[in-house]
Amino acid sequence: MTLHRLLLTGAAGGLGKVLRTGLVGTADIIRLSSRSDLGKLAPHEEHVRADLADAAAVERMLEGVDAVVHMGGQSTEAAWDVVIAANIVGAINLYEAARKARTRRIIFASSNHVIGMYPRDRRLDHTTPPRPDSRYGLSKAFGEDLACFYAYKYGISSLCIRIGSSFPEPKNRRMLSTWQSYDDITEQIKAGLTADYLFEIVYGVSANTRNWWDNGNAERLGYRPQDDSEQFAPKVEGIGDGDPVSDALQGGAFAGRDYEGDLERCLRG
C-alpha cells in the first residue's frame, strides 16, 4: 500500500540523498527535512527546514505524516552537547511529535556503534545487548530504547536498523564485514515500510561473506540483500583501523578513540 505522506529526515546527508531518489514511489508525497538547501524539488516533494532540537518546529514537520524514515541527527562522534541536542533531545522531539500527529511508523537509523565494544570474533544478533563504543553509539542505544517505549506504550511501530557502513564500496578491512550497499539499504527500508511488526531491531548490512552479524530477524521481515563486499577485498583487506584496540573491536576507530580500558578484559567479556 502506498503511503500518502512520508517524511525523510536528514535529506541533505549522504544516505538522505540516496534515499531521496530510492524511495520514490513509496508515498504520494515525500516530505524532506534538512537544515540546508535541497535544490529544485520534484512534484512529489516537500521541503521543511527544522532543527531536531526545536520541539515546536518538529511538531510542525510531523503534521500530516503517515510514516518517517529518520536519518537526521548527528552521524559521527562529537562533543556531549552536540550529541545530546541532535540525537537525544532530537529523537525525543521526533517521537513525541509523531505521537501527537498520530504517525504510525518510524524507521529509525540506529548504528553498529551501539554494539561496537564487542570483539570481532563474537557473532551478534538482534537480541544482543548494547555495548556502545562512543557518545554517538550511546545516543543510538538510547534511541532504540525510546523507539521501544513509543512502540509498546503508544503503538508507533519502529524498526531500528543498526546500520553498518553504507558507502559506494568498503574503505578498509573492517568494512568487508559491516558494508551495506546503497541498493540494499534502500530495499531494507522499503521492506520496513510495509512489513508487519511493532518493534524490531535489525542490522543494516549486505550479504557479506565476512558478515559478523546474524541478520535473520531482518530476513524474517522481508529483507533480501543482494550484494557482497568480497568483490572489494583485494583493494582494502590490507587496510586496518590503525591501532590494536580499533582493530580488535567491532566499532573500529570509534571504539579505539580515547580508549583507557583493559583490552584483554574487554575481549573476554
C-alpha positions as CSV (number, residue, x, y, z in Angstrom):
1,M,0.0,0.0,0.0
2,T,1.4,3.4,-1.0
3,L,1.6,5.9,1.9
4,H,0.2,9.4,1.4
5,R,3.0,11.4,3.1
6,L,6.4,10.0,4.1
7,L,8.9,12.1,6.0
8,L,12.6,11.7,5.3
9,T,14.8,13.5,7.9
10,G,18.4,14.2,7.2
11,A,17.6,14.5,3.5
12,A,20.8,16.5,2.7
13,G,23.1,13.9,4.3
14,G,24.9,11.1,2.5
15,L,22.3,8.5,2.9
16,G,19.5,11.0,2.8
17,K,20.5,11.9,-0.8
18,V,20.4,8.2,-1.7
19,L,17.0,7.6,-0.2
20,R,15.5,10.8,-1.7
21,T,15.6,9.1,-5.0
22,G,15.5,5.5,-3.9
23,L,12.2,5.9,-2.0
24,V,10.3,7.5,-4.9
25,G,7.0,5.6,-5.3
26,T,6.7,4.6,-1.7
27,A,4.4,7.6,-1.0
28,D,2.3,10.2,-2.9
29,I,4.3,12.9,-1.2
30,I,7.8,12.7,0.3
31,R,8.5,15.5,2.8
32,L,12.2,16.2,3.0
33,S,13.6,17.6,6.2
34,S,17.0,19.3,6.4
35,R,18.6,22.5,7.6
36,S,20.2,23.2,4.3
37,D,19.0,23.9,0.7
38,L,18.0,20.8,-1.3
39,G,17.9,22.4,-4.7
40,K,14.9,22.1,-7.0
41,L,12.0,19.9,-5.7
42,A,10.3,17.3,-7.7
43,P,6.4,17.5,-8.0
44,H,6.1,14.8,-5.3
45,E,8.4,16.5,-2.8
46,E,8.0,19.0,0.0
47,H,10.9,20.6,1.9
48,V,10.7,21.5,5.6
49,R,13.5,23.2,7.4
50,A,13.7,22.1,11.0
51,D,16.3,21.8,13.8
52,L,15.5,18.5,15.6
53,A,16.3,20.2,18.9
54,D,13.4,22.6,18.3
55,A,10.3,20.8,19.6
56,A,7.8,23.2,18.0
57,A,9.5,23.0,14.6
58,V,9.5,19.2,14.8
59,E,5.8,19.2,15.6
60,R,5.1,21.2,12.5
61,M,7.3,18.9,10.5
62,L,5.2,15.8,11.5
63,E,1.8,17.3,10.7
64,G,0.0,15.0,8.2
65,V,2.9,12.4,8.1
66,D,2.0,8.7,7.9
67,A,5.5,7.3,8.3
68,V,9.0,8.5,9.0
69,V,12.4,7.4,7.8
70,H,14.6,9.1,10.4
71,M,18.1,9.6,9.0
72,G,18.6,13.0,10.7
73,G,20.8,14.0,13.6
74,Q,24.5,13.8,14.4
75,S,26.0,10.9,12.4
76,T,29.5,10.7,13.9
77,E,31.2,11.1,17.2
78,A,31.0,14.6,18.7
79,A,31.1,16.5,22.0
80,W,28.3,15.7,24.5
81,D,26.3,18.9,23.8
82,V,26.2,18.2,20.1
83,V,25.2,14.6,20.5
84,I,22.6,15.3,23.2
85,A,20.9,18.1,21.2
86,A,20.7,16.2,17.9
87,N,20.3,12.6,18.9
88,I,18.7,12.5,22.3
89,V,16.6,15.7,22.5
90,G,16.0,15.5,18.8
91,A,14.9,11.9,19.0
92,I,12.5,12.6,21.9
93,N,11.1,15.5,19.9
94,L,10.6,13.4,16.9
95,Y,8.8,10.6,18.7
96,E,6.6,12.9,20.8
97,A,5.6,14.9,17.6
98,A,4.8,11.6,15.9
99,R,2.6,10.6,18.8
100,K,0.7,13.9,18.6
101,A,0.4,13.6,14.9
102,R,-0.7,10.0,15.1
103,T,2.1,8.9,12.8
104,R,2.0,5.1,12.9
105,R,5.5,4.0,11.8
106,I,9.2,5.2,12.1
107,I,12.2,3.6,10.5
108,F,15.0,4.7,13.0
109,A,18.6,4.9,11.7
110,S,20.4,3.2,14.6
111,S,24.1,2.2,14.2
112,N,26.5,-0.6,14.6
113,H,28.2,1.6,17.1
114,V,25.5,0.6,19.6
115,I,27.4,-2.7,19.8
116,G,30.9,-1.5,18.9
117,M,32.7,-2.7,22.0
118,Y,32.2,-6.4,21.2
119,P,35.2,-8.3,19.9
120,R,35.2,-9.0,16.2
121,D,35.1,-12.8,16.7
122,R,31.7,-12.5,18.5
123,R,28.6,-13.4,16.4
124,L,25.8,-11.0,17.3
125,D,22.1,-10.9,16.5
126,H,19.1,-8.6,17.2
127,T,18.9,-9.8,20.9
128,T,22.5,-8.8,21.7
129,P,22.5,-6.1,24.5
130,P,24.1,-2.8,23.6
131,R,27.7,-2.2,24.3
132,P,28.3,1.3,22.9
133,D,31.7,2.4,21.7
134,S,31.2,6.2,21.8
135,R,28.9,9.1,22.8
136,Y,27.4,8.7,19.4
137,G,26.8,5.0,19.9
138,L,25.3,5.6,23.3
139,S,22.8,8.1,21.8
140,K,21.7,5.5,19.3
141,A,21.2,2.9,22.1
142,F,19.0,5.5,23.8
143,G,17.1,5.9,20.5
144,E,16.4,2.2,20.3
145,D,15.0,2.3,23.9
146,L,13.0,5.4,23.0
147,A,11.6,3.6,20.0
148,C,10.7,0.6,22.1
149,F,8.9,2.8,24.6
150,Y,6.8,4.6,22.0
151,A,6.0,1.3,20.3
152,Y,4.7,-0.6,23.3
153,K,3.2,2.4,25.1
154,Y,1.7,4.4,22.2
155,G,1.6,1.9,19.3
156,I,4.1,3.6,17.0
157,S,5.8,0.8,15.0
158,S,9.5,1.2,15.0
159,L,12.2,-0.6,13.0
160,C,15.7,0.2,14.4
161,I,18.3,-0.5,11.8
162,R,21.8,-0.9,13.2
163,I,23.5,0.4,10.1
164,G,27.0,-0.9,9.4
165,S,28.9,1.1,6.8
166,S,26.8,2.3,3.9
167,F,29.1,3.7,1.2
168,P,29.6,3.0,-2.5
169,E,32.2,0.5,-1.5
170,P,34.2,-0.6,1.6
171,K,37.1,1.6,2.7
172,N,39.0,-0.8,4.8
173,R,39.2,-4.4,6.1
174,R,36.6,-3.8,8.8
175,M,34.0,-2.7,6.2
176,L,34.3,-6.0,4.5
177,S,32.2,-7.2,7.4
178,T,30.0,-4.2,8.0
179,W,29.4,-2.8,4.5
180,Q,25.9,-2.2,3.2
181,S,25.3,-1.2,-0.4
182,Y,23.0,1.7,-1.3
183,D,20.7,-0.7,-3.2
184,D,20.5,-3.0,-0.1
185,I,19.8,-0.2,2.4
186,T,17.1,1.2,0.1
187,E,15.4,-2.2,-0.2
188,Q,15.7,-2.8,3.5
189,I,13.9,0.5,4.3
190,K,11.2,-0.3,1.7
191,A,10.7,-3.7,3.4
192,G,10.5,-1.9,6.8
193,L,7.7,0.4,5.5
194,T,5.4,-2.5,4.6
195,A,6.3,-5.4,7.0
196,D,4.1,-6.3,10.0
197,Y,5.8,-5.6,13.3
198,L,5.6,-3.4,16.4
199,F,9.2,-3.0,17.5
200,E,12.2,-4.7,16.0
201,I,16.0,-4.4,15.9
202,V,17.8,-5.5,12.7
203,Y,21.3,-4.9,11.2
204,G,21.9,-2.8,8.1
205,V,24.4,-5.0,6.3
206,S,24.7,-6.6,2.9
207,A,25.1,-10.4,2.3
208,N,28.8,-10.2,3.0
209,T,30.9,-13.3,3.2
210,R,32.7,-11.8,6.2
211,N,29.5,-10.6,8.0
212,W,29.8,-10.6,11.8
213,W,26.0,-10.4,12.4
214,D,23.2,-12.9,12.3
215,N,20.5,-10.9,10.5
216,G,17.8,-13.5,10.4
217,N,15.4,-11.1,12.0
218,A,15.7,-8.7,9.1
219,E,15.2,-11.6,6.6
220,R,12.1,-12.6,8.6
221,L,10.7,-9.1,7.8
222,G,11.4,-9.4,4.1
223,Y,14.9,-8.1,3.7
224,R,16.8,-9.9,1.0
225,P,20.3,-8.3,0.5
226,Q,21.8,-8.9,-2.9
227,D,25.4,-7.5,-2.6
228,D,28.6,-8.9,-1.1
229,S,31.6,-6.8,-0.1
230,E,34.0,-9.6,-1.0
231,Q,34.4,-8.2,-4.5
232,F,36.3,-5.3,-3.0
233,A,38.6,-7.4,-0.8
234,P,41.7,-7.2,-2.9
235,K,41.6,-3.4,-2.6
236,V,41.0,-3.0,1.1
237,E,41.8,-6.1,3.2
238,G,45.3,-4.8,3.9
239,I,43.9,-1.5,5.4
240,G,43.3,-1.7,9.2
241,D,41.9,0.8,11.6
242,G,45.3,1.9,12.8
243,D,45.7,0.6,16.4
244,P,45.3,-2.7,18.3
245,V,42.1,-1.6,20.1
246,S,40.4,-0.4,16.9
247,D,41.5,-3.5,15.0
248,A,40.2,-5.8,17.8
249,L,36.7,-4.4,18.3
250,Q,33.7,-4.2,16.1
251,G,33.4,-0.5,16.3
252,G,36.8,0.1,14.8
253,A,38.1,3.6,15.2
254,F,35.1,4.7,17.2
255,A,36.0,2.0,19.8
256,G,39.7,2.9,19.8
257,R,39.3,6.6,20.2
258,D,40.1,7.8,23.8
259,Y,40.3,4.2,24.9
260,E,41.5,3.7,28.5
261,G,40.2,0.3,29.4
262,D,41.6,-3.2,29.7
263,L,41.5,-4.6,26.2
264,E,42.0,-8.2,27.3
265,R,39.1,-8.0,29.7
266,C,37.0,-6.3,27.0
267,L,37.7,-9.1,24.6
268,R,36.8,-11.8,27.2
269,G,33.6,-10.1,28.4
